[in-house]
Amino acid sequence: MMKKRWLITALLAACAAAQAEEPKEPVDVLRQRLAERLSTKAEGAATVKPTAKAARPGKAEMPKPVHWGYTGDIGPDHWAELAPDNKLCAVGTRQSPIDIRESIAVDQEKIAFDYRASNFSVQDNGHTIQVNVAAGNGLTVMGRRYELVQFHFHRPSEERVNGKQFDMVAHLVHKDSQGKLAVVAVLLERGADNKPQPLIQTIWANLPLEKGEALAAQVQIDLNQLLPTERGYYTYMGSLTTPPCSEGVLWMVMRQPVAATAQQIGIFAKLYPMNARPLQAGSGRLIKESLGPSAGP
């Protein structure tokens, strides 16, 4: 309404001015030209694109997980380059795995395992086969209680003992109430009797069909089935063997390997032919070993 009123006022003013100046052209011609000019300006204003509004600040986007692996440009030699949080993978001085040599035999305490039959789920996370176990499983050592978080597998074994590497290893990751980590490593090797390892057999039977999917099993597992009969172990301070390679991890490597069949090892090999980080420098770390045989409970 205001726009129409302005156009009429401007038109009348122009006509009055034209009459006062005795125009060379008739007033009706001037009126027509003025109307055309005003119409052109209005059309031009309508075609101007409105200024884009500033984007409203929204929720911060979650950073995408950094893709890493075991070969090529995303392999262990490049982990520190893939994300700032991974710097310890290159500059850390207490990294894992190591070749366990020159250990000191001492009368160290037994690991008090507190494992029980539990529900579980199996996940292929793109780096390994991971097993998530229901709460209530854990261990006590050096006066600390650690709860089991998850366990997973590597092929071949990441750690070595006096230079010997094993077919596979299971890493059982535990955490205490202060967030400190303790990892139990159970070395796996081909058994001579070709008898399936019962816990591994149960896990392989519940492998998910898709990566990233956590498949809840309809049966239970008891991690005591995975532990060796002889419970002596090597222990040292190290790190996670995957990014971000955090240090301050208590490692306990079971001294006696557990037997698995060639078929069981082969099933994992089809999924992950090699997912082991190379050996890291020992850096003069103290390695302790249980003195003599140490039987389980």
VOGU-3710 file (C-alpha; in Angstrom, 3 decimals, decimal comma):
1> mmkkrwlita> 0,000/0,000/0,000  2,814/2,410/0,909  4,617/1,529/-2,318  1,575/2,429/-4,476  1,104/5,726/-2,607  4,753/6,634/-3,222  4,435/5,912/-6,974  1,310/8,103/-7,281  2,949/10,978/-5,377  6,059/10,812/-7,536
11> llaacaaaqa> 3,973/10,757/-10,716  1,903/13,814/-9,711  5,025/15,716/-8,708  6,656/14,961/-12,046  3,590/16,108/-13,949  3,409/19,335/-11,978  7,066/20,037/-12,609  6,639/19,360/-16,308  3,759/21,788/-16,587  5,678/24,491/-14,694
21> eepkepvdvl> 8,679/24,174/-17,007  6,557/24,200/-20,190  7,965/20,940/-21,490  8,813/20,446/-25,089  6,837/17,181/-25,088  3,179/16,699/-24,134  2,474/15,969/-20,488  0,875/12,618/-21,243  4,141/11,483/-22,932  6,158/12,517/-19,900
31> rqrlaerlst> 3,676/10,721/-17,651  4,120/7,527/-19,712  7,953/7,720/-19,622  7,974/8,327/-15,882  5,672/5,371/-15,307  7,964/3,133/-17,406  11,007/4,314/-15,481  9,372/3,641/-12,109  8,184/0,234/-13,330  11,759/-0,684/-14,411
41> kaegaatvkp> 13,162/0,244/-10,989  10,524/-1,844/-9,239  11,303/-4,880/-11,409  15,014/-4,451/-10,776  14,462/-4,346/-7,032  12,392/-7,540/-7,234  15,176/-9,427/-8,982  17,842/-8,591/-6,402  18,652/-11,718/-4,442  18,253/-11,339/-0,714
51> takaarpgka> 21,446/-11,295/1,266  22,210/-14,730/2,640  21,637/-14,960/6,343  24,592/-15,783/8,477  24,658/-19,427/9,349  23,383/-20,002/12,816  25,848/-21,663/15,092  24,701/-25,224/15,591  25,981/-28,250/17,422  29,642/-28,997/16,827
61> empkpvhwgy> 30,095/-31,826/14,370  31,625/-34,942/15,843  35,081/-35,576/14,370  35,193/-38,544/12,060  37,225/-41,462/13,377  40,695/-41,601/11,900  41,171/-44,616/9,654  44,306/-46,583/10,488  45,567/-50,021/9,631  48,617/-52,242/9,472
71> tgdigpdhwa> 50,000/-51,643/5,975  50,835/-48,810/3,606  50,173/-45,128/4,312  47,938/-45,920/7,304  50,254/-48,536/8,801  52,146/-48,380/12,126  54,959/-46,200/10,727  52,364/-43,498/9,954  50,016/-43,732/12,953  51,478/-40,623/14,584
81> elapdnklca> 50,859/-38,630/11,390  47,172/-39,542/11,179  45,993/-37,625/14,268  47,568/-35,373/16,950  46,384/-37,752/19,674  48,587/-40,467/18,181  51,913/-38,714/18,807  53,034/-41,291/21,376  53,011/-43,903/18,616  56,196/-42,174/17,390
91> vgtrqspidi> 57,775/-40,486/20,429  56,688/-42,691/23,328  59,434/-44,362/25,382  57,332/-47,136/26,950  55,646/-48,627/23,903  54,291/-52,128/23,294  54,756/-54,809/22,103  58,297/-55,811/22,999  60,501/-58,877/22,766  60,524/-60,196/26,316
101> resiavdqek> 64,182/-60,885/27,099  66,444/-60,818/30,140  63,554/-60,958/32,570  64,217/-61,091/36,293  62,756/-64,180/38,002  61,049/-63,152/41,228  58,472/-64,597/43,595  55,710/-62,348/42,327  52,118/-62,699/43,448  49,578/-64,692/41,496
111> iafdyrasnf> 46,979/-62,929/39,416  43,634/-63,448/41,147  41,322/-64,017/38,187  37,629/-63,509/38,858  36,006/-64,776/35,674  32,563/-66,379/35,477  30,070/-67,581/32,881  28,732/-64,432/31,206  26,734/-63,120/28,289  28,792/-61,656/25,460
121> svqdnghtiq> 28,683/-60,123/22,002  31,164/-60,413/19,134  32,164/-57,497/16,895  34,360/-57,206/13,816  35,550/-53,626/14,332  37,666/-53,395/11,183  40,935/-54,039/13,039  40,259/-57,300/14,859  37,583/-59,539/16,320  36,519/-57,997/19,625
131> vnvaagnglt> 34,463/-59,699/22,324  32,445/-57,587/24,756  31,625/-59,434/27,960  28,955/-58,601/30,536  30,063/-56,795/33,697  31,269/-58,763/36,690  34,508/-60,195/35,276  37,874/-58,943/36,456  41,131/-59,618/38,260  43,120/-58,408/41,234
141> vmgrryelvq> 46,880/-57,895/41,213  49,260/-55,688/43,196  46,403/-54,640/45,436  44,232/-53,291/42,589  40,968/-54,589/41,178  40,649/-54,320/37,394  37,366/-54,912/35,564  37,372/-56,627/32,183  36,435/-54,200/29,401  36,844/-56,407/26,312
151> fhfhrpseer> 39,232/-58,852/24,700  40,433/-59,237/21,117  42,925/-61,093/18,940  46,074/-60,412/16,920  47,784/-62,520/14,292  50,625/-63,279/14,655  51,308/-62,570/18,318  52,487/-59,010/18,814  54,778/-59,833/21,738  57,669/-62,262/21,488
161> vngkqfdmva> 59,434/-64,267/24,153  63,195/-64,537/23,649  62,638/-63,872/19,964  59,881/-66,457/19,495  56,642/-65,298/17,909  53,420/-67,297/18,288  50,556/-67,942/15,864  48,136/-65,593/17,630  47,527/-63,802/20,907  44,421/-62,801/22,861
171> hlvhkdsqgk> 44,575/-59,467/24,695  42,233/-59,149/27,675  41,867/-55,446/28,460  40,993/-54,434/32,036  40,488/-51,061/33,734  40,495/-50,047/37,397  38,349/-47,413/39,142  40,925/-44,710/38,336  41,011/-45,529/34,642  44,369/-47,314/34,703
181> lavvavller> 44,665/-50,203/32,252  45,957/-53,734/32,698  46,216/-56,156/29,779  46,596/-59,918/30,075  48,129/-61,512/26,979  47,372/-65,190/26,315  49,660/-66,611/23,636  48,040/-69,036/21,168  49,802/-71,730/19,155  48,840/-74,750/17,042
191> gadnkpqpli> 48,139/-77,766/19,185  49,511/-81,189/18,312  46,298/-83,057/19,134  44,079/-80,943/16,848  41,617/-80,456/19,698  39,529/-77,245/19,280  40,019/-74,594/21,927  36,513/-74,425/23,476  36,206/-70,680/24,106  37,576/-69,730/20,684
201> qtiwanlple> 35,236/-72,248/19,092  32,263/-70,534/20,755  33,394/-67,085/19,630  33,967/-68,144/16,019  30,496/-69,720/15,970  29,068/-66,286/16,816  31,003/-64,177/14,308  28,836/-61,373/12,861  28,213/-61,237/9,119  28,884/-57,491/8,867
211> kgealaaqvq> 31,733/-55,271/10,093  30,805/-52,946/12,930  27,848/-55,037/14,047  27,965/-56,373/17,608  26,229/-59,731/17,506  24,780/-60,775/20,862  25,317/-64,474/21,432  22,571/-66,763/22,724  25,031/-68,700/24,871  27,531/-67,768/27,574
221> idlnqllpte> 31,298/-67,976/27,787  33,634/-68,495/30,726  37,036/-66,877/30,246  38,620/-69,378/32,605  38,563/-71,697/29,558  41,029/-69,396/27,804  43,599/-69,247/30,594  46,545/-71,676/30,640  46,881/-74,262/33,376  50,192/-72,792/34,508
231> rgyytymgsl> 49,580/-69,187/35,607  53,153/-67,859/35,715  53,580/-64,603/33,795  55,918/-61,876/32,613  55,070/-58,312/33,566  56,269/-54,896/32,463  54,938/-51,369/31,895  54,025/-50,513/28,330  51,326/-49,034/26,122  48,324/-49,855/24,011
241> ttppcsegvl> 49,447/-51,550/20,801  46,928/-49,589/18,715  46,354/-45,823/18,308  46,582/-43,641/20,338  49,338/-45,846/21,846  48,648/-44,555/25,382  51,338/-45,441/27,914  51,098/-46,437/31,574  49,563/-49,841/30,757  50,382/-52,780/33,041
251> wmvmrqpvaa> 51,159/-55,806/30,861  50,940/-59,401/32,095  51,958/-61,955/29,458  51,046/-65,499/30,414  54,108/-67,659/30,157  52,404/-70,882/29,010  50,797/-70,771/25,539  47,292/-72,112/24,931  46,698/-74,579/22,093  44,276/-73,908/19,228
261> taqqigifak> 43,705/-75,868/16,030  45,048/-74,931/12,618  41,448/-74,515/11,482  40,647/-72,071/14,280  43,730/-70,026/13,477  42,892/-70,217/9,776  39,405/-68,783/10,317  40,877/-65,663/11,905  43,558/-65,487/9,202  40,875/-65,236/6,513
271> lypmnarplq> 39,531/-62,124/8,216  42,852/-60,631/9,343  45,943/-62,154/7,727  48,159/-59,754/9,716  47,108/-57,276/12,404  50,171/-57,093/14,641  52,133/-53,956/15,464  55,914/-54,364/15,012  58,158/-54,727/18,047  59,023/-51,554/19,938
281> agsgrlikes> 62,239/-50,634/21,715  62,685/-52,141/25,161  64,245/-48,888/26,390  65,828/-50,613/29,372  62,514/-51,472/30,998  62,399/-53,857/33,930  60,693/-57,145/33,055  59,743/-59,490/35,869  58,945/-63,201/35,534  57,220/-65,533/37,973
291> lgpsagp> 59,731/-67,694/39,805  59,086/-71,377/39,023  55,770/-72,932/37,972  52,593/-71,284/39,178  49,482/-73,439/38,986  46,004/-72,008/38,556  43,344/-72,063/41,258
//
